[in-house]
Amino acid sequence: MRTFTLGLMFLLTFPAAAAPPAGEMALIERGRYLLEIGGCHDCHTPGYTMQGGNAPKDAWLTGDRLGWQGAWGTTYAPNLRLRLNDMDLSTWVAFARTMKSRPPMPYWALNRMSETDLSAIWHVVKWLGKAGDPAPAALPAGAAAAGPVVRFPEPPPSAKTSRPD
Ligand code: HEC
């Protein structure tokens, strides 16, 4: 039913284009689901968290101007619509498997994601296409940010934990 709904949405959005084949449609739908339950929209889609998990499709993953500030400087969730549409599938899988990012990006989630799920995320972003502008560039520690930021205090050493292997 959801495949049908998504297929219908695709046809309504792009009436002149043919809907992707069923196998690809299933990957697109899986990717769409992963973006929602994997928390990707929370940071990479502007306004998503403030709108209770709702944002127009056009805004999905277009990055955010909200800065995340802490000991690492200030980072901004990049525009993944631009980033992933510039990579082919194998480049994306290799990148996601090995990437390290500054906080608060949970890069370990991508490092540990199955190849099928990484492929699903790539397929949905390809399906969405390029949109939006690049997010602001990250700033080094101590540099003042022009826009709004969320500040992370440095936790006391006793509060730091490490992951047991
Ligand atoms: C808590 C906020 C947050 C969440 C949740 C989050 N991200 Fe990020 N993400 C960021 C920030 C901030 C950066 C930039 C980090 C930096 O500049 O070092 C980033 C960077 C990235 C990058 C690297 C882009 C590049 O050009 O180097 C990718 C890919 C990415 N995120 C994908 C995802 C995906 C997929 C999910 C969901 C599974 C996700 N992110 C969840 C905040 C988040």
Backbone and ligand atoms as CSV (ligand in chain L), in Angstrom:
chain,resi,resn,atom,element,x,y,z
A,1,MET,N,N,0.843,-1.211,0.000
A,1,MET,CA,C,0.000,0.000,0.000
A,1,MET,C,C,0.870,1.249,0.000
A,2,ARG,N,N,1.921,1.253,0.879
A,2,ARG,CA,C,2.797,2.441,0.920
A,2,ARG,C,C,3.550,2.585,-0.394
A,3,THR,N,N,3.956,1.429,-0.980
A,3,THR,CA,C,4.650,1.481,-2.266
A,3,THR,C,C,3.730,2.114,-3.287
A,4,PHE,N,N,2.471,1.708,-3.218
A,4,PHE,CA,C,1.495,2.257,-4.158
A,4,PHE,C,C,1.349,3.766,-3.957
A,5,THR,N,N,1.242,4.179,-2.673
A,5,THR,CA,C,1.069,5.606,-2.366
A,5,THR,C,C,2.266,6.407,-2.854
A,6,LEU,N,N,3.472,5.868,-2.600
A,6,LEU,CA,C,4.690,6.561,-3.010
A,6,LEU,C,C,4.757,6.618,-4.532
A,7,GLY,N,N,4.390,5.513,-5.180
A,7,GLY,CA,C,4.380,5.470,-6.645
A,7,GLY,C,C,3.415,6.489,-7.195
A,8,LEU,N,N,2.271,6.593,-6.553
A,8,LEU,CA,C,1.254,7.555,-6.987
A,8,LEU,C,C,1.766,8.984,-6.796
A,9,MET,N,N,2.407,9.200,-5.628
A,9,MET,CA,C,2.982,10.531,-5.362
A,9,MET,C,C,3.989,10.904,-6.436
A,10,PHE,N,N,4.797,9.899,-6.826
A,10,PHE,CA,C,5.827,10.144,-7.835
A,10,PHE,C,C,5.164,10.550,-9.149
A,11,LEU,N,N,4.118,9.828,-9.514
A,11,LEU,CA,C,3.447,10.115,-10.788
A,11,LEU,C,C,2.773,11.483,-10.761
A,12,LEU,N,N,2.244,11.834,-9.587
A,12,LEU,CA,C,1.583,13.144,-9.483
A,12,LEU,C,C,2.612,14.272,-9.525
A,13,THR,N,N,3.802,13.990,-8.926
A,13,THR,CA,C,4.835,15.022,-8.891
A,13,THR,C,C,5.522,15.161,-10.243
A,14,PHE,N,N,5.774,14.010,-10.877
A,14,PHE,CA,C,6.472,14.034,-12.175
A,14,PHE,C,C,5.617,13.327,-13.217
A,15,PRO,N,N,4.514,13.924,-13.643
A,15,PRO,CA,C,3.595,13.214,-14.524
A,15,PRO,C,C,4.235,12.740,-15.830
A,16,ALA,N,N,5.259,13.461,-16.300
A,16,ALA,CA,C,5.847,13.099,-17.586
A,16,ALA,C,C,6.854,11.959,-17.434
A,17,ALA,N,N,7.369,11.760,-16.202
A,17,ALA,CA,C,8.412,10.752,-16.001
A,17,ALA,C,C,7.787,9.410,-15.655
A,18,ALA,N,N,8.475,8.347,-16.021
A,18,ALA,CA,C,8.008,7.014,-15.641
A,18,ALA,C,C,8.406,6.765,-14.190
A,19,ALA,N,N,7.558,6.051,-13.426
A,19,ALA,CA,C,7.904,5.710,-12.048
A,19,ALA,C,C,9.086,4.751,-12.073
A,20,PRO,N,N,9.972,4.792,-11.050
A,20,PRO,CA,C,11.091,3.850,-11.017
A,20,PRO,C,C,10.575,2.419,-10.970
A,21,PRO,N,N,11.365,1.452,-11.431
A,21,PRO,CA,C,10.946,0.055,-11.360
A,21,PRO,C,C,10.690,-0.375,-9.921
A,22,ALA,N,N,9.910,-1.454,-9.755
A,22,ALA,CA,C,9.445,-1.858,-8.421
A,22,ALA,C,C,10.589,-2.061,-7.429
A,23,GLY,N,N,11.699,-2.713,-7.845
A,23,GLY,CA,C,12.818,-2.973,-6.933
A,23,GLY,C,C,13.409,-1.672,-6.418
A,24,GLU,N,N,13.548,-0.718,-7.310
A,24,GLU,CA,C,14.106,0.585,-6.933
A,24,GLU,C,C,13.125,1.335,-6.028
A,25,MET,N,N,11.840,1.190,-6.330
A,25,MET,CA,C,10.797,1.844,-5.527
A,25,MET,C,C,10.847,1.327,-4.079
A,26,ALA,N,N,11.094,0.025,-3.922
A,26,ALA,CA,C,11.160,-0.557,-2.572
A,26,ALA,C,C,12.355,0.024,-1.815
A,27,LEU,N,N,13.482,0.217,-2.508
A,27,LEU,CA,C,14.658,0.813,-1.872
A,27,LEU,C,C,14.383,2.262,-1.483
A,28,ILE,N,N,13.724,2.992,-2.371
A,28,ILE,CA,C,13.391,4.400,-2.097
A,28,ILE,C,C,12.503,4.488,-0.850
A,29,GLU,N,N,11.549,3.578,-0.788
A,29,GLU,CA,C,10.629,3.612,0.355
A,29,GLU,C,C,11.344,3.239,1.657
A,30,ARG,N,N,12.241,2.276,1.570
A,30,ARG,CA,C,13.027,1.886,2.748
A,30,ARG,C,C,13.905,3.068,3.200
A,31,GLY,N,N,14.500,3.744,2.245
A,31,GLY,CA,C,15.348,4.898,2.551
A,31,GLY,C,C,14.554,6.003,3.214
A,32,ARG,N,N,13.379,6.223,2.709
A,32,ARG,CA,C,12.507,7.251,3.271
A,32,ARG,C,C,12.183,6.937,4.736
A,33,TYR,N,N,11.928,5.660,5.002
A,33,TYR,CA,C,11.641,5.194,6.360
A,33,TYR,C,C,12.875,5.371,7.270
A,34,LEU,N,N,14.042,4.991,6.760
A,34,LEU,CA,C,15.270,5.101,7.558
A,34,LEU,C,C,15.587,6.548,7.921
A,35,LEU,N,N,15.367,7.471,6.992
A,35,LEU,CA,C,15.628,8.888,7.268
A,35,LEU,C,C,14.752,9.372,8.419
A,36,GLU,N,N,13.528,8.832,8.473
A,36,GLU,CA,C,12.604,9.261,9.531
A,36,GLU,C,C,12.952,8.636,10.867
A,37,ILE,N,N,13.129,7.315,10.890
A,37,ILE,CA,C,13.370,6.687,12.205
A,37,ILE,C,C,14.839,6.754,12.610
A,38,GLY,N,N,15.728,7.022,11.664
A,38,GLY,CA,C,17.161,7.120,11.981
A,38,GLY,C,C,17.556,8.501,12.469
A,39,GLY,N,N,16.608,9.426,12.520
A,39,GLY,CA,C,16.889,10.750,13.085
A,39,GLY,C,C,17.576,11.713,12.121
A,40,CYS,N,N,17.817,11.302,10.873
A,40,CYS,CA,C,18.569,12.158,9.938
A,40,CYS,C,C,17.882,13.510,9.718
A,41,HIS,N,N,16.560,13.476,9.590
A,41,HIS,CA,C,15.825,14.730,9.370
A,41,HIS,C,C,15.970,15.689,10.551
A,42,ASP,N,N,16.098,15.120,11.765
A,42,ASP,CA,C,16.113,15.959,12.971
A,42,ASP,C,C,17.139,17.084,12.839
A,43,CYS,N,N,18.269,16.777,12.233
A,43,CYS,CA,C,19.322,17.785,12.105
A,43,CYS,C,C,19.490,18.277,10.665
A,44,HIS,N,N,19.290,17.403,9.681
A,44,HIS,CA,C,19.610,17.776,8.294
A,44,HIS,C,C,18.440,18.433,7.554
A,45,THR,N,N,17.233,18.431,8.142
A,45,THR,CA,C,16.079,19.078,7.505
A,45,THR,C,C,15.688,20.303,8.331
A,46,PRO,N,N,15.756,21.496,7.754
A,46,PRO,CA,C,15.485,22.702,8.545
A,46,PRO,C,C,14.060,22.695,9.120
A,47,GLY,N,N,13.958,23.021,10.405
A,47,GLY,CA,C,12.656,23.161,11.056
A,47,GLY,C,C,11.971,21.864,11.426
A,48,TYR,N,N,12.552,20.725,11.083
A,48,TYR,CA,C,11.877,19.425,11.259
A,48,TYR,C,C,11.520,19.158,12.725
A,49,THR,N,N,12.485,19.395,13.617
A,49,THR,CA,C,12.261,19.105,15.043
A,49,THR,C,C,11.207,20.039,15.627
A,50,MET,N,N,11.264,21.314,15.237
A,50,MET,CA,C,10.308,22.290,15.768
A,50,MET,C,C,8.891,22.063,15.223
A,51,GLN,N,N,8.797,21.410,14.071
A,51,GLN,CA,C,7.482,21.170,13.469
A,51,GLN,C,C,6.968,19.765,13.776
A,52,GLY,N,N,7.507,19.157,14.839
A,52,GLY,CA,C,7.003,17.851,15.265
A,52,GLY,C,C,7.170,16.770,14.210
A,53,GLY,N,N,8.280,16.802,13.488
A,53,GLY,CA,C,8.538,15.740,12.514
A,53,GLY,C,C,7.843,15.953,11.192
A,54,ASN,N,N,7.425,17.183,10.933
A,54,ASN,CA,C,6.791,17.469,9.646
A,54,ASN,C,C,7.588,18.543,8.927
A,55,ALA,N,N,7.855,18.313,7.687
A,55,ALA,CA,C,8.504,19.332,6.855
A,55,ALA,C,C,8.161,18.984,5.420
A,56,PRO,N,N,7.994,19.994,4.570
A,56,PRO,CA,C,7.674,19.679,3.175
A,56,PRO,C,C,8.815,18.898,2.516
A,57,LYS,N,N,8.454,18.029,1.604
A,57,LYS,CA,C,9.437,17.164,0.924
A,57,LYS,C,C,10.558,17.981,0.282
A,58,ASP,N,N,10.199,19.165,-0.210
A,58,ASP,CA,C,11.203,20.025,-0.850
A,58,ASP,C,C,12.343,20.382,0.100
A,59,ALA,N,N,12.014,20.423,1.414
A,59,ALA,CA,C,13.020,20.845,2.408
A,59,ALA,C,C,13.842,19.675,2.936
A,60,TRP,N,N,13.411,18.450,2.672
A,60,TRP,CA,C,14.091,17.282,3.253
A,60,TRP,C,C,15.582,17.316,2.968
A,61,LEU,N,N,16.367,17.190,4.032
A,61,LEU,CA,C,17.828,17.028,3.961
A,61,LEU,C,C,18.570,18.160,3.270
A,62,THR,N,N,17.964,19.343,3.244
A,62,THR,CA,C,18.643,20.463,2.585
A,62,THR,C,C,19.642,21.171,3.506
A,63,GLY,N,N,19.880,20.588,4.708
A,63,GLY,CA,C,20.871,21.177,5.618
A,63,GLY,C,C,20.249,22.261,6.481
A,64,ASP,N,N,21.018,22.717,7.474
A,64,ASP,CA,C,20.439,23.693,8.408
A,64,ASP,C,C,21.440,24.790,8.761
A,65,ARG,N,N,20.911,25.974,9.055
A,65,ARG,CA,C,21.748,27.118,9.445
A,65,ARG,C,C,21.884,27.220,10.960
A,66,LEU,N,N,21.310,26.234,11.659
A,66,LEU,CA,C,21.469,26.194,13.122
A,66,LEU,C,C,22.848,25.594,13.436
A,67,GLY,N,N,23.660,26.339,14.197
A,67,GLY,CA,C,25.001,25.865,14.514
A,67,GLY,C,C,25.006,25.011,15.772
A,68,TRP,N,N,25.920,24.054,15.803
A,68,TRP,CA,C,26.123,23.214,16.993
A,68,TRP,C,C,27.502,23.552,17.535
A,69,GLN,N,N,27.526,24.180,18.721
A,69,GLN,CA,C,28.781,24.748,19.210
A,69,GLN,C,C,29.268,24.064,20.484
A,70,GLY,N,N,30.556,23.768,20.509
A,70,GLY,CA,C,31.162,23.133,21.681
A,70,GLY,C,C,32.673,23.196,21.549
A,71,ALA,N,N,33.335,22.297,22.255
A,71,ALA,CA,C,34.808,22.279,22.259
A,71,ALA,C,C,35.372,22.108,20.844
A,72,TRP,N,N,34.575,21.540,19.926
A,72,TRP,CA,C,35.029,21.271,18.546
A,72,TRP,C,C,34.869,22.479,17.616
A,73,GLY,N,N,34.275,23.575,18.131
A,73,GLY,CA,C,33.970,24.727,17.278
A,73,GLY,C,C,32.479,24.770,16.993
A,74,THR,N,N,32.098,25.181,15.786
A,74,THR,CA,C,30.679,25.205,15.418
A,74,THR,C,C,30.504,24.409,14.130
A,75,THR,N,N,29.586,23.438,14.161
A,75,THR,CA,C,29.303,22.638,12.963
A,75,THR,C,C,27.872,22.879,12.511
A,76,TYR,N,N,27.625,22.616,11.250
A,76,TYR,CA,C,26.290,22.779,10.663
A,76,TYR,C,C,25.958,21.497,9.905
A,77,ALA,N,N,24.729,21.010,10.060
A,77,ALA,CA,C,24.327,19.797,9.330
A,77,ALA,C,C,24.313,20.114,7.833
A,78,PRO,N,N,25.172,19.449,7.056
A,78,PRO,CA,C,25.280,19.789,5.632
A,78,PRO,C,C,24.028,19.426,4.823
A,79,ASN,N,N,23.963,20.010,3.651
A,79,ASN,CA,C,22.897,19.720,2.686
A,79,ASN,C,C,23.208,18.379,2.018
A,80,LEU,N,N,22.457,17.336,2.411
A,80,LEU,CA,C,22.731,15.997,1.868
A,80,LEU,C,C,22.140,15.822,0.470
A,81,ARG,N,N,21.188,16.667,0.098
A,81,ARG,CA,C,20.618,16.604,-1.266
A,81,ARG,C,C,21.704,16.945,-2.287
A,82,LEU,N,N,22.569,17.917,-1.928
A,82,LEU,CA,C,23.663,18.276,-2.825
A,82,LEU,C,C,24.785,17.242,-2.724
A,83,ARG,N,N,25.125,16.872,-1.492
A,83,ARG,CA,C,26.284,16.001,-1.243
A,83,ARG,C,C,26.108,14.618,-1.869
A,84,LEU,N,N,24.977,13.961,-1.588
A,84,LEU,CA,C,24.810,12.583,-2.061
A,84,LEU,C,C,24.541,12.517,-3.564
A,85,ASN,N,N,23.949,13.567,-4.120
A,85,ASN,CA,C,23.699,13.551,-5.561
A,85,ASN,C,C,24.978,13.752,-6.362
A,86,ASP,N,N,26.061,14.117,-5.681
A,86,ASP,CA,C,27.354,14.223,-6.359
A,86,ASP,C,C,28.179,12.942,-6.225
A,87,MET,N,N,27.624,11.915,-5.559
A,87,MET,CA,C,28.377,10.653,-5.375
A,87,MET,C,C,27.645,9.519,-6.078
A,88,ASP,N,N,28.411,8.579,-6.670
A,88,ASP,CA,C,27.727,7.373,-7.141
A,88,ASP,C,C,27.570,6.424,-5.948
A,89,LEU,N,N,26.795,5.352,-6.144
A,89,LEU,CA,C,26.434,4.498,-5.015
A,89,LEU,C,C,27.656,3.905,-4.302
A,90,SER,N,N,28.635,3.403,-5.047
A,90,SER,CA,C,29.773,2.757,-4.379
A,90,SER,C,C,30.625,3.792,-3.634
A,91,THR,N,N,30.725,5.013,-4.169
A,91,THR,CA,C,31.462,6.072,-3.460
A,91,THR,C,C,30.759,6.389,-2.140
A,92,TRP,N,N,29.434,6.477,-2.194
A,92,TRP,CA,C,28.659,6.769,-0.986
A,92,TRP,C,C,28.832,5.681,0.068
A,93,VAL,N,N,28.742,4.415,-0.337
A,93,VAL,CA,C,28.850,3.314,0.635
A,93,VAL,C,C,30.235,3.345,1.292
A,94,ALA,N,N,31.295,3.529,0.475
A,94,ALA,CA,C,32.658,3.571,1.027
A,94,ALA,C,C,32.815,4.765,1.974
A,95,PHE,N,N,32.253,5.898,1.577
A,95,PHE,CA,C,32.334,7.110,2.405
A,95,PHE,C,C,31.615,6.900,3.737
A,96,ALA,N,N,30.376,6.401,3.662
A,96,ALA,CA,C,29.560,6.253,4.872
A,96,ALA,C,C,30.167,5.234,5.835
A,97,ARG,N,N,30.811,4.214,5.301
A,97,ARG,CA,C,31.408,3.168,6.124
A,97,ARG,C,C,32.612,3.663,6.928
A,98,THR,N,N,33.292,4.704,6.432
A,98,THR,CA,C,34.558,5.120,7.054
A,98,THR,C,C,34.531,6.543,7.595
A,99,MET,N,N,33.466,7.287,7.334
A,99,MET,CA,C,33.478,8.712,7.691
A,99,MET,C,C,33.589,8.944,9.200
A,100,LYS,N,N,34.278,10.031,9.537
A,100,LYS,CA,C,34.316,10.509,10.926
A,100,LYS,C,C,33.871,11.969,10.853
A,101,SER,N,N,33.013,12.382,11.753
A,101,SER,CA,C,32.554,13.769,11.759
A,101,SER,C,C,32.689,14.335,13.149
A,102,ARG,N,N,32.599,15.647,13.218
A,102,ARG,CA,C,32.559,16.289,14.529
A,102,ARG,C,C,31.133,16.184,15.081
A,103,PRO,N,N,30.978,16.401,16.409
A,103,PRO,CA,C,29.647,16.379,17.007
A,103,PRO,C,C,28.723,17.433,16.373
A,104,PRO,N,N,27.415,17.239,16.433
A,104,PRO,CA,C,26.738,16.094,17.049
A,104,PRO,C,C,26.373,15.010,16.036
A,105,MET,N,N,27.041,14.940,14.872
A,105,MET,CA,C,26.726,13.904,13.878
A,105,MET,C,C,27.023,12.509,14.417
A,106,PRO,N,N,26.007,11.643,14.490
A,106,PRO,CA,C,26.255,10.262,14.950
A,106,PRO,C,C,26.835,9.420,13.804
A,107,TYR,N,N,28.099,9.685,13.453
A,107,TYR,CA,C,28.703,9.039,12.275
A,107,TYR,C,C,28.807,7.521,12.427
A,108,TRP,N,N,28.882,7.069,13.702
A,108,TRP,CA,C,28.966,5.622,13.942
A,108,TRP,C,C,27.722,4.912,13.429
A,109,ALA,N,N,26.586,5.604,13.417
A,109,ALA,CA,C,25.365,4.966,12.898
A,109,ALA,C,C,25.554,4.635,11.414
A,110,LEU,N,N,26.183,5.541,10.673
A,110,LEU,CA,C,26.429,5.272,9.248
A,110,LEU,C,C,27.524,4.227,9.080
A,111,ASN,N,N,28.579,4.301,9.929
A,111,ASN,CA,C,29.667,3.320,9.839
A,111,ASN,C,C,29.136,1.889,10.003
A,112,ARG,N,N,28.102,1.729,10.858
A,112,ARG,CA,C,27.620,0.386,11.206
A,112,ARG,C,C,26.382,-0.016,10.409
A,113,MET,N,N,25.912,0.840,9.533
A,113,MET,CA,C,24.688,0.550,8.775
A,113,MET,C,C,24.960,-0.505,7.705
A,114,SER,N,N,23.970,-1.357,7.441
A,114,SER,CA,C,24.156,-2.394,6.418
A,114,SER,C,C,24.262,-1.745,5.038
A,115,GLU,N,N,24.873,-2.463,4.114
A,115,GLU,CA,C,25.030,-1.932,2.765
A,115,GLU,C,C,23.666,-1.695,2.111
A,116,THR,N,N,22.712,-2.571,2.396
A,116,THR,CA,C,21.360,-2.406,1.833
A,116,THR,C,C,20.725,-1.115,2.344
A,117,ASP,N,N,20.896,-0.840,3.633
A,117,ASP,CA,C,20.291,0.380,4.184
A,117,ASP,C,C,21.004,1.633,3.656
A,118,LEU,N,N,22.325,1.557,3.516
A,118,LEU,CA,C,23.054,2.704,2.940
A,118,LEU,C,C,22.592,2.935,1.500
A,119,SER,N,N,22.405,1.841,0.779
A,119,SER,CA,C,21.928,1.936,-0.597
A,119,SER,C,C,20.530,2.561,-0.620
A,120,ALA,N,N,19.681,2.177,0.335
A,120,ALA,CA,C,18.320,2.717,0.399
A,120,ALA,C,C,18.356,4.236,0.619
A,121,ILE,N,N,19.228,4.688,1.506
A,121,ILE,CA,C,19.342,6.130,1.772
A,121,ILE,C,C,19.813,6.859,0.511
A,122,TRP,N,N,20.785,6.286,-0.175
A,122,TRP,CA,C,21.293,6.898,-1.423
A,122,TRP,C,C,20.158,6.973,-2.458
A,123,HIS,N,N,19.387,5.888,-2.567
A,123,HIS,CA,C,18.309,5.871,-3.573
A,123,HIS,C,C,17.241,6.923,-3.282
A,124,VAL,N,N,16.880,7.106,-2.027
A,124,VAL,CA,C,15.822,8.092,-1.754
A,124,VAL,C,C,16.346,9.511,-2.015
A,125,VAL,N,N,17.624,9.748,-1.717
A,125,VAL,CA,C,18.169,11.095,-1.957
A,125,VAL,C,C,18.318,11.352,-3.460
A,126,LYS,N,N,18.654,10.315,-4.224
A,126,LYS,CA,C,18.683,10.454,-5.699
A,126,LYS,C,C,17.284,10.776,-6.217
A,127,TRP,N,N,16.305,10.073,-5.656
A,127,TRP,CA,C,14.908,10.255,-6.079
A,127,TRP,C,C,14.438,11.679,-5.766
A,128,LEU,N,N,14.868,12.196,-4.589
A,128,LEU,CA,C,14.486,13.565,-4.213
A,128,LEU,C,C,15.179,14.585,-5.122
A,129,GLY,N,N,16.405,14.309,-5.510
A,129,GLY,CA,C,17.156,15.219,-6.388
A,129,GLY,C,C,17.837,16.345,-5.622
A,130,LYS,N,N,18.604,17.135,-6.351
A,130,LYS,CA,C,19.319,18.257,-5.728
A,130,LYS,C,C,18.344,19.372,-5.362
A,131,ALA,N,N,18.583,20.026,-4.217
A,131,ALA,CA,C,17.765,21.180,-3.831
A,131,ALA,C,C,18.494,21.964,-2.750
A,132,GLY,N,N,18.168,23.231,-2.632
A,132,GLY,CA,C,18.686,24.061,-1.548
A,132,GLY,C,C,20.106,24.551,-1.771
A,133,ASP,N,N,20.606,25.236,-0.770
A,133,ASP,CA,C,21.949,25.816,-0.813
A,133,ASP,C,C,22.845,25.061,0.162
A,134,PRO,N,N,24.169,25.185,-0.008
A,134,PRO,CA,C,25.058,24.559,0.978
A,134,PRO,C,C,24.848,25.178,2.369
A,135,ALA,N,N,25.008,24.374,3.412
A,135,ALA,CA,C,24.928,24.891,4.788
A,135,ALA,C,C,26.183,25.740,5.045
A,136,PRO,N,N,26.153,26.595,6.069
A,136,PRO,CA,C,27.362,27.383,6.376
A,136,PRO,C,C,28.558,26.468,6.664
A,137,ALA,N,N,29.759,26.961,6.384
A,137,ALA,CA,C,30.970,26.183,6.661
A,137,ALA,C,C,31.204,26.117,8.168
A,138,ALA,N,N,31.781,25.032,8.628
A,138,ALA,CA,C,32.079,24.874,10.055
A,138,ALA,C,C,33.093,25.932,10.499
A,139,LEU,N,N,33.021,26.299,11.781
A,139,LEU,CA,C,33.941,27.309,12.330
A,139,LEU,C,C,34.856,26.653,13.365
A,140,PRO,N,N,36.107,27.139,13.464
A,140,PRO,CA,C,37.006,26.574,14.472
A,140,PRO,C,C,36.588,26.989,15.883
A,141,ALA,N,N,37.090,26.272,16.896
A,141,ALA,CA,C,36.784,26.586,18.299
A,141,ALA,C,C,37.128,28.045,18.589
A,142,GLY,N,N,36.238,28.723,19.286
A,142,GLY,CA,C,36.498,30.105,19.688
A,142,GLY,C,C,35.978,31.137,18.699
A,143,ALA,N,N,35.694,30.747,17.449
A,143,ALA,CA,C,35.204,31.711,16.454
A,143,ALA,C,C,33.707,31.966,16.689
A,144,ALA,N,N,33.299,33.234,16.596
A,144,ALA,CA,C,31.896,33.579,16.822
A,144,ALA,C,C,31.070,33.212,15.589
A,145,ALA,N,N,29.866,32.659,15.831
A,145,ALA,CA,C,28.969,32.297,14.727
A,145,ALA,C,C,28.025,33.458,14.445
A,146,ALA,N,N,27.670,33.657,13.175
A,146,ALA,CA,C,26.781,34.767,12.803
A,146,ALA,C,C,25.326,34.472,13.175
A,147,GLY,N,N,24.898,33.224,13.064
A,147,GLY,CA,C,23.488,32.874,13.293
A,147,GLY,C,C,23.278,32.177,14.631
A,148,PRO,N,N,22.080,31.592,14.813
A,148,PRO,CA,C,21.758,30.906,16.080
A,148,PRO,C,C,22.582,29.630,16.274
A,149,VAL,N,N,22.910,29.343,17.537
A,149,VAL,CA,C,23.665,28.118,17.845
A,149,VAL,C,C,23.069,27.409,19.061
A,150,VAL,N,N,23.278,26.118,19.096
A,150,VAL,CA,C,22.996,25.325,20.291
A,150,VAL,C,C,24.347,25.106,20.948
A,151,ARG,N,N,24.469,25.511,22.219
A,151,ARG,CA,C,25.783,25.388,22.872
A,151,ARG,C,C,25.852,24.121,23.721
A,152,PHE,N,N,26.903,23.355,23.530
A,152,PHE,CA,C,27.136,22.150,24.332
A,152,PHE,C,C,28.172,22.478,25.400
A,153,PRO,N,N,27.816,22.427,26.680
A,153,PRO,CA,C,28.855,22.607,27.708
A,153,PRO,C,C,29.767,21.383,27.729
A,154,GLU,N,N,31.016,21.579,28.103
A,154,GLU,CA,C,31.947,20.438,28.223
A,154,GLU,C,C,31.574,19.686,29.505
A,155,PRO,N,N,31.212,18.391,29.411
A,155,PRO,CA,C,30.831,17.672,30.643
A,155,PRO,C,C,32.042,17.453,31.549
A,156,PRO,N,N,31.809,17.355,32.876
A,156,PRO,CA,C,32.936,17.060,33.768
A,156,PRO,C,C,33.512,15.685,33.427
A,157,PRO,N,N,34.832,15.469,33.663
A,157,PRO,CA,C,35.456,14.198,33.260
A,157,PRO,C,C,34.720,12.974,33.790
A,158,SER,N,N,34.135,13.076,35.010
A,158,SER,CA,C,33.478,11.900,35.603
A,158,SER,C,C,32.237,11.495,34.805
A,159,ALA,N,N,31.665,12.422,34.038
A,159,ALA,CA,C,30.443,12.108,33.294
A,159,ALA,C,C,30.753,11.467,31.942
A,160,LYS,N,N,32.023,11.457,31.571
A,160,LYS,CA,C,32.377,10.889,30.266
A,160,LYS,C,C,32.435,9.366,30.368
A,161,THR,N,N,31.847,8.723,29.410
A,161,THR,CA,C,31.881,7.259,29.410
A,161,THR,C,C,32.464,6.784,28.097
A,162,SER,N,N,32.974,5.582,28.087
A,162,SER,CA,C,33.436,5.039,26.806
A,162,SER,C,C,32.628,3.776,26.521
A,163,ARG,N,N,32.542,3.424,25.269
A,163,ARG,CA,C,31.727,2.289,24.868
A,163,ARG,C,C,32.502,0.991,25.107
A,164,PRO,N,N,31.930,0.066,25.891
A,164,PRO,CA,C,32.638,-1.202,26.100
A,164,PRO,C,C,32.627,-2.033,24.817
A,165,ASP,N,N,33.712,-2.720,24.528
A,165,ASP,CA,C,33.740,-3.537,23.307
A,165,ASP,C,C,33.404,-4.992,23.634
L,1,HEC,C1,C,22.211,15.466,16.023
L,1,HEC,C2,C,22.285,16.020,14.676
L,1,HEC,C3,C,22.523,15.066,13.517
L,1,HEC,C4,C,21.876,13.863,13.242
L,1,HEC,C5,C,20.821,13.166,14.072
L,1,HEC,C6,C,22.416,13.400,11.980
L,1,HEC,N1,N,23.363,14.278,11.519
L,1,HEC,FE1,FE,24.521,14.019,9.866
L,1,HEC,N2,N,25.646,15.645,10.390
L,1,HEC,C7,C,25.337,16.518,11.407
L,1,HEC,C8,C,26.358,17.564,11.451
L,1,HEC,C9,C,26.378,18.738,12.409
L,1,HEC,C10,C,27.287,17.252,10.448
L,1,HEC,C11,C,28.567,18.024,10.101
L,1,HEC,C12,C,29.702,17.558,11.010
L,1,HEC,C13,C,31.019,18.223,10.712
L,1,HEC,O1,O,31.039,19.294,10.104
L,1,HEC,O2,O,32.068,17.650,11.073
L,1,HEC,C14,C,26.792,16.041,9.787
L,1,HEC,C15,C,27.443,15.415,8.732
L,1,HEC,C16,C,26.885,14.381,7.991
L,1,HEC,C17,C,27.467,13.793,6.807
L,1,HEC,C18,C,28.796,14.198,6.181
L,1,HEC,C19,C,28.534,15.118,5.046
L,1,HEC,C20,C,29.826,15.638,4.430
L,1,HEC,O3,O,29.709,16.336,3.427
L,1,HEC,O4,O,30.929,15.385,4.945
L,1,HEC,C21,C,26.615,12.840,6.353
L,1,HEC,C22,C,26.780,11.966,5.111
L,1,HEC,C23,C,25.506,12.787,7.267
L,1,HEC,N3,N,25.708,13.738,8.252
L,1,HEC,C24,C,24.432,11.939,7.134
L,1,HEC,C25,C,23.487,11.721,8.152
L,1,HEC,C26,C,22.495,10.665,8.109
L,1,HEC,C27,C,22.271,9.713,6.931
L,1,HEC,C28,C,21.831,10.713,9.300
L,1,HEC,C29,C,20.769,9.783,9.800
L,1,HEC,C30,C,21.157,8.388,9.949
L,1,HEC,C31,C,22.404,11.829,10.069
L,1,HEC,N4,N,23.391,12.414,9.332
L,1,HEC,C32,C,22.004,12.224,11.357
L,1,HEC,C33,C,24.282,16.425,12.291
L,1,HEC,C34,C,23.453,15.310,12.415
